[in-house]
Amino acid sequence: MTRVVFVSADGEKRSEVDAIAGQRLLEVAQADGQPLEGTCEGQMACSTCHVIVDAADFPKLPRASEMEEDLLDLASHVTRTSRLACQIHLDDALGKLTVRMPGTARNMQGR
């Protein structure tokens, strides 16, 4: 089980949920009511599930693919620890993962 901590864009609101190994972060976030659109339904064709991973947790994740990095180039408020939630598969080894919602989301693919 992974404990996922969601932090709002303004840093004020926090939500903590337990996620089962194998779930994608996007699914966990949407089930918790987080403001992640996921326009492409997790098919890695947009950047509307962009999240900012806590710097302490970022090294625990596998590296982003080149395609994910290209899509992040289209997202708003990208940081060096930005990822697409649809590409983060949770596993028990993570233990805890803290992510912050970006200020806004925009779908540059025009969908």
C-alpha atoms as an extended CHARMM CRD file, in Angstrom:
* protein
*
       111  EXT
         1         1  MET       CA              0.0000000000        0.0000000000        0.0000000000  PROA      1               0.0000000000
         2         2  THR       CA              1.1900000000        3.5200000000       -0.7980000000  PROA      2               0.0000000000
         3         3  ARG       CA              0.0900000000        6.5490000000        1.1920000000  PROA      3               0.0000000000
         4         4  VAL       CA             -0.5620000000        9.3940000000       -1.2700000000  PROA      4               0.0000000000
         5         5  VAL       CA             -0.6490000000       12.9590000000        0.0220000000  PROA      5               0.0000000000
         6         6  PHE       CA             -2.2930000000       15.5000000000       -2.2760000000  PROA      6               0.0000000000
         7         7  VAL       CA             -1.5220000000       19.1830000000       -1.7350000000  PROA      7               0.0000000000
         8         8  SER       CA             -3.5370000000       21.9260000000       -3.4200000000  PROA      8               0.0000000000
         9         9  ALA       CA             -1.8690000000       24.4540000000       -5.7190000000  PROA      9               0.0000000000
        10        10  ASP       CA             -1.9060000000       27.0580000000       -2.9550000000  PROA      10              0.0000000000
        11        11  GLY       CA             -0.3780000000       24.6020000000       -0.4790000000  PROA      11              0.0000000000
        12        12  GLU       CA             -3.3170000000       24.9300000000        1.8990000000  PROA      12              0.0000000000
        13        13  LYS       CA             -5.4910000000       21.8730000000        1.3790000000  PROA      13              0.0000000000
        14        14  ARG       CA             -4.1660000000       18.4160000000        2.0150000000  PROA      14              0.0000000000
        15        15  SER       CA             -5.7620000000       15.0590000000        1.4470000000  PROA      15              0.0000000000
        16        16  GLU       CA             -4.2590000000       11.6810000000        2.3150000000  PROA      16              0.0000000000
        17        17  VAL       CA             -5.4110000000        8.4080000000        0.8090000000  PROA      17              0.0000000000
        18        18  ASP       CA             -4.1390000000        4.8420000000        0.6710000000  PROA      18              0.0000000000
        19        19  ALA       CA             -3.5690000000        3.3960000000       -2.7810000000  PROA      19              0.0000000000
        20        20  ILE       CA             -3.2870000000       -0.2300000000       -3.7850000000  PROA      20              0.0000000000
        21        21  ALA       CA             -0.1520000000       -1.3910000000       -5.5960000000  PROA      21              0.0000000000
        22        22  GLY       CA             -0.6340000000       -1.2470000000       -9.3520000000  PROA      22              0.0000000000
        23        23  GLN       CA             -2.9880000000        1.7250000000       -9.3720000000  PROA      23              0.0000000000
        24        24  ARG       CA             -2.0720000000        4.7460000000      -11.4380000000  PROA      24              0.0000000000
        25        25  LEU       CA             -1.7720000000        8.0170000000       -9.5980000000  PROA      25              0.0000000000
        26        26  LEU       CA             -4.3110000000        9.5820000000      -11.9880000000  PROA      26              0.0000000000
        27        27  GLU       CA             -7.0000000000        7.0880000000      -10.9380000000  PROA      27              0.0000000000
        28        28  VAL       CA             -6.2690000000        7.5970000000       -7.2460000000  PROA      28              0.0000000000
        29        29  ALA       CA             -6.3590000000       11.3870000000       -7.6230000000  PROA      29              0.0000000000
        30        30  GLN       CA             -9.6290000000       11.4100000000       -9.5400000000  PROA      30              0.0000000000
        31        31  ALA       CA            -11.2560000000        9.0420000000       -7.0190000000  PROA      31              0.0000000000
        32        32  ASP       CA            -10.2070000000       11.4790000000       -4.2800000000  PROA      32              0.0000000000
        33        33  GLY       CA            -11.7620000000       14.4260000000       -6.1390000000  PROA      33              0.0000000000
        34        34  GLN       CA             -8.4820000000       16.0820000000       -7.0730000000  PROA      34              0.0000000000
        35        35  PRO       CA             -8.6440000000       18.5800000000       -9.9790000000  PROA      35              0.0000000000
        36        36  LEU       CA             -6.8870000000       16.4170000000      -12.5670000000  PROA      36              0.0000000000
        37        37  GLU       CA             -8.7460000000       16.2980000000      -15.8400000000  PROA      37              0.0000000000
        38        38  GLY       CA             -6.9670000000       13.4520000000      -17.6190000000  PROA      38              0.0000000000
        39        39  THR       CA             -8.5330000000       14.4820000000      -20.9390000000  PROA      39              0.0000000000
        40        40  CYS       CA             -6.9390000000       11.5860000000      -22.8280000000  PROA      40              0.0000000000
        41        41  GLU       CA             -8.0660000000        9.1040000000      -20.1530000000  PROA      41              0.0000000000
        42        42  GLY       CA             -4.5010000000        8.1430000000      -19.2960000000  PROA      42              0.0000000000
        43        43  GLN       CA             -3.3390000000        7.4160000000      -22.8390000000  PROA      43              0.0000000000
        44        44  MET       CA             -0.4500000000        9.9190000000      -22.5650000000  PROA      44              0.0000000000
        45        45  ALA       CA             -1.8090000000       12.1540000000      -25.3070000000  PROA      45              0.0000000000
        46        46  CYS       CA             -2.2510000000       15.3530000000      -23.2590000000  PROA      46              0.0000000000
        47        47  SER       CA             -0.7880000000       17.0230000000      -20.1760000000  PROA      47              0.0000000000
        48        48  THR       CA             -3.9600000000       17.6030000000      -18.1440000000  PROA      48              0.0000000000
        49        49  CYS       CA             -2.8780000000       15.1930000000      -15.3900000000  PROA      49              0.0000000000
        50        50  HSD       CA              0.3300000000       17.0910000000      -14.6610000000  PROA      50              0.0000000000
        51        51  VAL       CA              1.3630000000       16.9940000000      -10.9910000000  PROA      51              0.0000000000
        52        52  ILE       CA              4.3970000000       18.2610000000       -9.1130000000  PROA      52              0.0000000000
        53        53  VAL       CA              6.0490000000       15.5150000000       -7.0950000000  PROA      53              0.0000000000
        54        54  ASP       CA              7.6450000000       16.4580000000       -3.7840000000  PROA      54              0.0000000000
        55        55  ALA       CA             11.4060000000       16.7860000000       -4.2520000000  PROA      55              0.0000000000
        56        56  ALA       CA             12.0880000000       14.1790000000       -1.5460000000  PROA      56              0.0000000000
        57        57  ASP       CA              9.8530000000       11.6310000000       -3.3060000000  PROA      57              0.0000000000
        58        58  PHE       CA             10.8740000000       12.3570000000       -6.9060000000  PROA      58              0.0000000000
        59        59  PRO       CA             13.9690000000       10.0710000000       -6.8830000000  PROA      59              0.0000000000
        60        60  LYS       CA             11.7680000000        7.1070000000       -5.8450000000  PROA      60              0.0000000000
        61        61  LEU       CA             10.0010000000        7.1740000000       -9.2250000000  PROA      61              0.0000000000
        62        62  PRO       CA             11.2820000000        5.6700000000      -12.4690000000  PROA      62              0.0000000000
        63        63  ARG       CA             12.5220000000        8.2350000000      -14.9570000000  PROA      63              0.0000000000
        64        64  ALA       CA              9.9720000000        9.8200000000      -17.2700000000  PROA      64              0.0000000000
        65        65  SER       CA              9.9600000000        8.5670000000      -20.8490000000  PROA      65              0.0000000000
        66        66  GLU       CA             10.9240000000       10.9020000000      -23.6670000000  PROA      66              0.0000000000
        67        67  MET       CA              7.2720000000       11.0540000000      -24.7400000000  PROA      67              0.0000000000
        68        68  GLU       CA              6.1860000000       12.0590000000      -21.2230000000  PROA      68              0.0000000000
        69        69  GLU       CA              8.8660000000       14.7530000000      -21.1390000000  PROA      69              0.0000000000
        70        70  ASP       CA              7.6330000000       16.0900000000      -24.4900000000  PROA      70              0.0000000000
        71        71  LEU       CA              4.0720000000       16.3430000000      -23.1530000000  PROA      71              0.0000000000
        72        72  LEU       CA              5.2690000000       18.0540000000      -19.9890000000  PROA      72              0.0000000000
        73        73  ASP       CA              6.7690000000       20.7290000000      -22.2480000000  PROA      73              0.0000000000
        74        74  LEU       CA              3.1420000000       21.6260000000      -23.1090000000  PROA      74              0.0000000000
        75        75  ALA       CA              1.9480000000       21.8500000000      -19.4820000000  PROA      75              0.0000000000
        76        76  SER       CA              1.6020000000       24.9930000000      -17.3650000000  PROA      76              0.0000000000
        77        77  HSD       CA              3.6640000000       25.5820000000      -14.2230000000  PROA      77              0.0000000000
        78        78  VAL       CA              6.1420000000       22.7790000000      -14.9500000000  PROA      78              0.0000000000
        79        79  THR       CA              8.9660000000       22.2610000000      -12.4750000000  PROA      79              0.0000000000
        80        80  ARG       CA             11.9400000000       19.9240000000      -12.4520000000  PROA      80              0.0000000000
        81        81  THR       CA              9.8630000000       17.4340000000      -10.4380000000  PROA      81              0.0000000000
        82        82  SER       CA              6.8050000000       17.5300000000      -12.6990000000  PROA      82              0.0000000000
        83        83  ARG       CA              5.2770000000       14.2710000000      -13.9280000000  PROA      83              0.0000000000
        84        84  LEU       CA              2.1050000000       13.0610000000      -15.5940000000  PROA      84              0.0000000000
        85        85  ALA       CA             -0.0720000000       11.2720000000      -13.0440000000  PROA      85              0.0000000000
        86        86  CYS       CA             -1.1540000000        8.7260000000      -15.6730000000  PROA      86              0.0000000000
        87        87  GLN       CA              2.4540000000        7.5520000000      -15.9070000000  PROA      87              0.0000000000
        88        88  ILE       CA              3.0330000000        7.0000000000      -12.1960000000  PROA      88              0.0000000000
        89        89  HSD       CA              2.1980000000        3.4220000000      -11.2520000000  PROA      89              0.0000000000
        90        90  LEU       CA              2.0800000000        3.0900000000       -7.4950000000  PROA      90              0.0000000000
        91        91  ASP       CA              3.7800000000        0.2350000000       -5.7110000000  PROA      91              0.0000000000
        92        92  ASP       CA              4.4060000000       -0.7200000000       -2.1130000000  PROA      92              0.0000000000
        93        93  ALA       CA              8.0930000000        0.2370000000       -2.3460000000  PROA      93              0.0000000000
        94        94  LEU       CA              7.1130000000        3.9240000000       -2.5910000000  PROA      94              0.0000000000
        95        95  GLY       CA              5.6910000000        3.9360000000        0.9290000000  PROA      95              0.0000000000
        96        96  LYS       CA              4.5110000000        7.5260000000        0.7200000000  PROA      96              0.0000000000
        97        97  LEU       CA              4.2020000000        9.9100000000       -2.2050000000  PROA      97              0.0000000000
        98        98  THR       CA              3.4040000000       13.6070000000       -1.9000000000  PROA      98              0.0000000000
        99        99  VAL       CA              2.2010000000       15.5160000000       -4.9620000000  PROA      99              0.0000000000
       100       100  ARG       CA              1.0280000000       19.0750000000       -5.4470000000  PROA      100             0.0000000000
       101       101  MET       CA             -1.5270000000       20.2080000000       -7.9780000000  PROA      101             0.0000000000
       102       102  PRO       CA             -0.1750000000       22.7830000000      -10.4360000000  PROA      102             0.0000000000
       103       103  GLY       CA             -1.7620000000       26.2230000000      -10.5910000000  PROA      103             0.0000000000
       104       104  THR       CA             -3.6520000000       25.4950000000      -13.8140000000  PROA      104             0.0000000000
       105       105  ALA       CA             -3.9680000000       22.8430000000      -16.4650000000  PROA      105             0.0000000000
       106       106  ARG       CA             -4.2130000000       23.4060000000      -20.1710000000  PROA      106             0.0000000000
       107       107  ASN       CA             -4.6680000000       20.9630000000      -22.9900000000  PROA      107             0.0000000000
       108       108  MET       CA             -2.3700000000       22.1080000000      -25.7680000000  PROA      108             0.0000000000
       109       109  GLN       CA             -3.4590000000       19.1990000000      -27.9710000000  PROA      109             0.0000000000
       110       110  GLY       CA             -6.7400000000       21.0280000000      -28.6490000000  PROA      110             0.0000000000
       111       111  ARG       CA             -8.9770000000       18.1100000000      -27.6800000000  PROA      111             0.0000000000
